[in-house]
Amino acid sequence: MSRALNVNATESHVIAACAKRNIPISAIEALRSGGTRVVMINALDTATMLKAFGSKVISGNVVRQSLRLGRP
């Protein structure tokens, strides 16, 4: 199981939901296609959040933001 989830929710909502369950976030980013990509520390935490987000989990391909800076 992947440690990443794509969720149809804002970053602040995802952070609050993870904090409520004491689940640490490894990485988080806004998705260009809408929603948030969040990576948990381990698969057990990911499974917990998968259940918590339920129908808000985005399945299939998403468009991510470019995190690399261009070189001059």
N, CA, C and O atoms as a GROMACS GRO file, in nm:
protein
  288
    1MET      N    1   0.084  -0.118   0.000
    1MET     CA    2   0.000   0.000   0.000
    1MET      C    3   0.088   0.125   0.000
    1MET      O    4   0.189   0.131   0.070
    2SER      N    5   0.049   0.221  -0.079
    2SER     CA    6   0.120   0.349  -0.084
    2SER      C    7   0.094   0.428   0.044
    2SER      O    8  -0.009   0.410   0.109
    3ARG      N    9   0.186   0.514   0.078
    3ARG     CA   10   0.166   0.601   0.195
    3ARG      C   11   0.100   0.732   0.156
    3ARG      O   12   0.072   0.816   0.242
    4ALA      N   13   0.072   0.752   0.027
    4ALA     CA   14   0.016   0.877  -0.024
    4ALA      C   15  -0.133   0.863  -0.050
    4ALA      O   16  -0.181   0.759  -0.094
    5LEU      N   17  -0.205   0.971  -0.022
    5LEU     CA   18  -0.348   0.980  -0.054
    5LEU      C   19  -0.372   1.112  -0.126
    5LEU      O   20  -0.312   1.214  -0.094
    6ASN      N   21  -0.461   1.108  -0.224
    6ASN     CA   22  -0.510   1.229  -0.289
    6ASN      C   23  -0.652   1.250  -0.238
    6ASN      O   24  -0.736   1.161  -0.250
    7VAL      N   25  -0.677   1.366  -0.183
    7VAL     CA   26  -0.804   1.392  -0.114
    7VAL      C   27  -0.870   1.517  -0.169
    7VAL      O   28  -0.802   1.617  -0.194
    8ASN      N   29  -1.000   1.512  -0.188
    8ASN     CA   30  -1.077   1.627  -0.232
    8ASN      C   31  -1.110   1.712  -0.109
    8ASN      O   32  -1.224   1.716  -0.062
    9ALA      N   33  -1.007   1.781  -0.060
    9ALA     CA   34  -1.020   1.868   0.057
    9ALA      C   35  -0.902   1.966   0.055
    9ALA      O   36  -0.803   1.944  -0.013
   10THR      N   37  -0.916   2.073   0.131
   10THR     CA   38  -0.808   2.173   0.138
   10THR      C   39  -0.694   2.120   0.226
   10THR      O   40  -0.712   2.029   0.306
   11GLU      N   41  -0.577   2.180   0.209
   11GLU     CA   42  -0.462   2.142   0.291
   11GLU      C   43  -0.494   2.159   0.439
   11GLU      O   44  -0.460   2.073   0.520
   12SER      N   45  -0.558   2.270   0.475
   12SER     CA   46  -0.589   2.294   0.616
   12SER      C   47  -0.684   2.189   0.673
   12SER      O   48  -0.671   2.149   0.788
   13HIS      N   49  -0.779   2.144   0.592
   13HIS     CA   50  -0.872   2.038   0.636
   13HIS      C   51  -0.796   1.907   0.657
   13HIS      O   52  -0.820   1.837   0.755
   14VAL      N   53  -0.707   1.874   0.566
   14VAL     CA   54  -0.629   1.750   0.577
   14VAL      C   55  -0.539   1.755   0.700
   14VAL      O   56  -0.529   1.657   0.774
   15ILE      N   57  -0.473   1.868   0.722
   15ILE     CA   58  -0.385   1.884   0.838
   15ILE      C   59  -0.465   1.868   0.967
   15ILE      O   60  -0.421   1.800   1.059
   16ALA      N   61  -0.582   1.930   0.973
   16ALA     CA   62  -0.666   1.921   1.093
   16ALA      C   63  -0.714   1.778   1.117
   16ALA      O   64  -0.717   1.732   1.231
   17ALA      N   65  -0.752   1.709   1.010
   17ALA     CA   66  -0.801   1.571   1.023
   17ALA      C   67  -0.690   1.478   1.072
   17ALA      O   68  -0.714   1.390   1.155
   18CYS      N   69  -0.569   1.498   1.023
   18CYS     CA   70  -0.456   1.417   1.068
   18CYS      C   71  -0.420   1.450   1.214
   18CYS      O   72  -0.392   1.361   1.293
   19ALA      N   73  -0.421   1.578   1.247
   19ALA     CA   74  -0.389   1.620   1.384
   19ALA      C   75  -0.490   1.563   1.484
   19ALA      O   76  -0.452   1.522   1.594
   20LYS      N   77  -0.616   1.560   1.446
   20LYS     CA   78  -0.722   1.506   1.532
   20LYS      C   79  -0.694   1.360   1.568
   20LYS      O   80  -0.732   1.314   1.676
   21ARG      N   81  -0.628   1.288   1.478
   21ARG     CA   82  -0.600   1.146   1.498
   21ARG      C   83  -0.454   1.121   1.537
   21ARG      O   84  -0.409   1.007   1.542
   22ASN      N   85  -0.380   1.229   1.564
   22ASN     CA   86  -0.238   1.220   1.599
   22ASN      C   87  -0.155   1.146   1.495
   22ASN      O   88  -0.068   1.066   1.529
   23ILE      N   89  -0.184   1.172   1.369
   23ILE     CA   90  -0.112   1.109   1.258
   23ILE      C   91  -0.018   1.212   1.197
   23ILE      O   92  -0.063   1.315   1.146
   24PRO      N   93   0.113   1.184   1.202
   24PRO     CA   94   0.210   1.277   1.143
   24PRO      C   95   0.206   1.274   0.990
   24PRO      O   96   0.180   1.171   0.929
   25ILE      N   97   0.234   1.389   0.931
   25ILE     CA   98   0.236   1.403   0.785
   25ILE      C   99   0.382   1.412   0.741
   25ILE      O  100   0.459   1.491   0.794
   26SER      N  101   0.416   1.331   0.643
   26SER     CA  102   0.551   1.333   0.587
   26SER      C  103   0.565   1.445   0.484
   26SER      O  104   0.665   1.516   0.482
   27ALA      N  105   0.463   1.459   0.398
   27ALA     CA  106   0.463   1.563   0.294
   27ALA      C  107   0.319   1.597   0.259
   27ALA      O  108   0.229   1.513   0.271
   28ILE      N  109   0.299   1.721   0.216
   28ILE     CA  110   0.164   1.764   0.176
   28ILE      C  111   0.178   1.868   0.066
   28ILE      O  112   0.269   1.950   0.069
   29GLU      N  113   0.088   1.864  -0.031
   29GLU     CA  114   0.092   1.960  -0.141
   29GLU      C  115  -0.048   1.977  -0.201
   29GLU      O  116  -0.127   1.883  -0.203
   30ALA      N  117  -0.074   2.096  -0.248
   30ALA     CA  118  -0.199   2.122  -0.322
   30ALA      C  119  -0.186   2.059  -0.460
   30ALA      O  120  -0.078   2.060  -0.519
   31LEU      N  121  -0.295   2.006  -0.510
   31LEU     CA  122  -0.297   1.948  -0.644
   31LEU      C  123  -0.346   2.050  -0.744
   31LEU      O  124  -0.441   2.123  -0.717
   32ARG      N  125  -0.282   2.056  -0.857
   32ARG     CA  126  -0.324   2.149  -0.963
   32ARG      C  127  -0.466   2.117  -1.008
   32ARG      O  128  -0.543   2.207  -1.042
   33SER      N  129  -0.500   1.988  -1.008
   33SER     CA  130  -0.633   1.946  -1.053
   33SER      C  131  -0.739   1.962  -0.944
   33SER      O  132  -0.856   1.930  -0.965
   34GLY      N  133  -0.699   2.013  -0.827
   34GLY     CA  134  -0.792   2.034  -0.716
   34GLY      C  135  -0.774   1.929  -0.609
   34GLY      O  136  -0.756   1.811  -0.639
   35GLY      N  137  -0.778   1.971  -0.484
   35GLY     CA  138  -0.760   1.879  -0.374
   35GLY      C  139  -0.620   1.886  -0.318
   35GLY      O  140  -0.545   1.980  -0.346
   36THR      N  141  -0.584   1.785  -0.240
   36THR     CA  142  -0.457   1.782  -0.170
   36THR      C  143  -0.397   1.643  -0.177
   36THR      O  144  -0.468   1.543  -0.167
   37ARG      N  145  -0.265   1.637  -0.194
   37ARG     CA  146  -0.191   1.511  -0.186
   37ARG      C  147  -0.121   1.512  -0.052
   37ARG      O  148  -0.050   1.607  -0.018
   38VAL      N  149  -0.140   1.407   0.026
   38VAL     CA  150  -0.077   1.396   0.157
   38VAL      C  151  -0.007   1.261   0.167
   38VAL      O  152  -0.059   1.158   0.123
   39VAL      N  153   0.112   1.264   0.225
   39VAL     CA  154   0.190   1.142   0.245
   39VAL      C  155   0.209   1.123   0.396
   39VAL      O  156   0.260   1.212   0.464
   40MET      N  157   0.168   1.006   0.445
   40MET     CA  158   0.184   0.974   0.586
   40MET      C  159   0.317   0.902   0.608
   40MET      O  160   0.385   0.865   0.513
   41ILE      N  161   0.354   0.883   0.733
   41ILE     CA  162   0.480   0.820   0.771
   41ILE      C  163   0.478   0.669   0.745
   41ILE      O  164   0.580   0.612   0.706
   42ASN      N  165   0.362   0.605   0.766
   42ASN     CA  166   0.356   0.460   0.746
   42ASN      C  167   0.221   0.418   0.689
   42ASN      O  168   0.126   0.496   0.688
   43ALA      N  169   0.213   0.295   0.643
   43ALA     CA  170   0.092   0.245   0.578
   43ALA      C  171  -0.026   0.233   0.675
   43ALA      O  172  -0.140   0.250   0.633
   44LEU      N  173  -0.001   0.205   0.800
   44LEU     CA  174  -0.109   0.195   0.899
   44LEU      C  175  -0.180   0.329   0.916
   44LEU      O  176  -0.302   0.335   0.920
   45ASP      N  177  -0.101   0.437   0.925
   45ASP     CA  178  -0.159   0.571   0.934
   45ASP      C  179  -0.236   0.605   0.806
   45ASP      O  180  -0.342   0.667   0.812
   46THR      N  181  -0.183   0.563   0.692
   46THR     CA  182  -0.251   0.588   0.565
   46THR      C  183  -0.386   0.517   0.562
   46THR      O  184  -0.485   0.574   0.517
   47ALA      N  185  -0.390   0.393   0.609
   47ALA     CA  186  -0.515   0.317   0.613
   47ALA      C  187  -0.618   0.384   0.703
   47ALA      O  188  -0.737   0.386   0.672
   48THR      N  189  -0.571   0.440   0.815
   48THR     CA  190  -0.660   0.511   0.907
   48THR      C  191  -0.721   0.633   0.838
   48THR      O  192  -0.841   0.657   0.848
   49MET      N  193  -0.637   0.710   0.768
   49MET     CA  194  -0.686   0.830   0.701
   49MET      C  195  -0.771   0.796   0.578
   49MET      O  196  -0.863   0.870   0.545
   50LEU      N  197  -0.741   0.687   0.512
   50LEU     CA  198  -0.823   0.642   0.400
   50LEU      C  199  -0.966   0.618   0.447
   50LEU      O  200  -1.062   0.658   0.381
   51LYS      N  201  -0.979   0.554   0.560
   51LYS     CA  202  -1.111   0.528   0.620
   51LYS      C  203  -1.177   0.659   0.664
   51LYS      O  204  -1.297   0.678   0.646
   52ALA      N  205  -1.098   0.749   0.723
   52ALA     CA  206  -1.151   0.875   0.774
   52ALA      C  207  -1.203   0.964   0.661
   52ALA      O  208  -1.309   1.026   0.674
   53PHE      N  209  -1.128   0.972   0.549
   53PHE     CA  210  -1.169   1.058   0.438
   53PHE      C  211  -1.279   0.995   0.353
   53PHE      O  212  -1.355   1.068   0.290
   54GLY      N  213  -1.288   0.864   0.350
   54GLY     CA  214  -1.396   0.795   0.280
   54GLY      C  215  -1.412   0.838   0.136
   54GLY      O  216  -1.320   0.821   0.055
   55SER      N  217  -1.527   0.894   0.103
   55SER     CA  218  -1.559   0.930  -0.035
   55SER      C  219  -1.481   1.051  -0.085
   55SER      O  220  -1.486   1.083  -0.204
   56LYS      N  221  -1.409   1.120   0.003
   56LYS     CA  222  -1.328   1.235  -0.039
   56LYS      C  223  -1.196   1.194  -0.102
   56LYS      O  224  -1.125   1.277  -0.159
   57VAL      N  225  -1.161   1.065  -0.092
   57VAL     CA  226  -1.037   1.017  -0.152
   57VAL      C  227  -1.053   1.016  -0.304
   57VAL      O  228  -1.152   0.965  -0.357
   58ILE      N  229  -0.956   1.073  -0.373
   58ILE     CA  230  -0.958   1.082  -0.518
   58ILE      C  231  -0.888   0.958  -0.573
   58ILE      O  232  -0.773   0.930  -0.539
   59SER      N  233  -0.958   0.884  -0.658
   59SER     CA  234  -0.896   0.768  -0.722
   59SER      C  235  -0.860   0.806  -0.865
   59SER      O  236  -0.921   0.896  -0.923
   60GLY      N  237  -0.763   0.739  -0.921
   60GLY     CA  238  -0.722   0.770  -1.057
   60GLY      C  239  -0.612   0.874  -1.060
   60GLY      O  240  -0.555   0.909  -0.957
   61ASN      N  241  -0.585   0.922  -1.179
   61ASN     CA  242  -0.476   1.018  -1.200
   61ASN      C  243  -0.514   1.159  -1.156
   61ASN      O  244  -0.629   1.201  -1.170
   62VAL      N  245  -0.415   1.231  -1.104
   62VAL     CA  246  -0.433   1.371  -1.066
   62VAL      C  247  -0.318   1.451  -1.127
   62VAL      O  248  -0.215   1.395  -1.162
   63VAL      N  249  -0.337   1.582  -1.140
   63VAL     CA  250  -0.233   1.669  -1.191
   63VAL      C  251  -0.166   1.736  -1.072
   63VAL      O  252  -0.230   1.809  -0.996
   64ARG      N  253  -0.035   1.709  -1.055
   64ARG     CA  254   0.040   1.764  -0.943
   64ARG      C  255   0.112   1.891  -0.982
   64ARG      O  256   0.139   1.915  -1.100
   65GLN      N  257   0.144   1.973  -0.882
   65GLN     CA  258   0.224   2.093  -0.903
   65GLN      C  259   0.369   2.052  -0.921
   65GLN      O  260   0.412   1.950  -0.866
   66SER      N  261   0.443   2.126  -0.996
   66SER     CA  262   0.586   2.103  -1.010
   66SER      C  263   0.656   2.156  -0.886
   66SER      O  264   0.642   2.274  -0.853
   67LEU      N  265   0.732   2.071  -0.818
   67LEU     CA  266   0.801   2.112  -0.697
   67LEU      C  267   0.946   2.150  -0.723
   67LEU      O  268   1.012   2.204  -0.635
   68ARG      N  269   0.996   2.122  -0.841
   68ARG     CA  270   1.135   2.153  -0.875
   68ARG      C  271   1.145   2.297  -0.925
   68ARG      O  272   1.061   2.344  -1.001
   69LEU      N  273   1.248   2.362  -0.882
   69LEU     CA  274   1.273   2.498  -0.927
   69LEU      C  275   1.351   2.492  -1.058
   69LEU      O  276   1.442   2.411  -1.074
   70GLY      N  277   1.313   2.579  -1.151
   70GLY     CA  278   1.385   2.583  -1.278
   70GLY      C  279   1.523   2.642  -1.261
   70GLY      O  280   1.546   2.726  -1.174
   71ARG      N  281   1.613   2.599  -1.344
   71ARG     CA  282   1.749   2.654  -1.340
   71ARG      C  283   1.757   2.774  -1.434
   71ARG      O  284   1.698   2.772  -1.541
   72PRO      N  285   1.831   2.877  -1.394
   72PRO     CA  286   1.843   2.996  -1.480
   72PRO      C  287   1.921   2.969  -1.607
   72PRO      O  288   1.939   3.059  -1.689
   0.00000   0.00000   0.00000
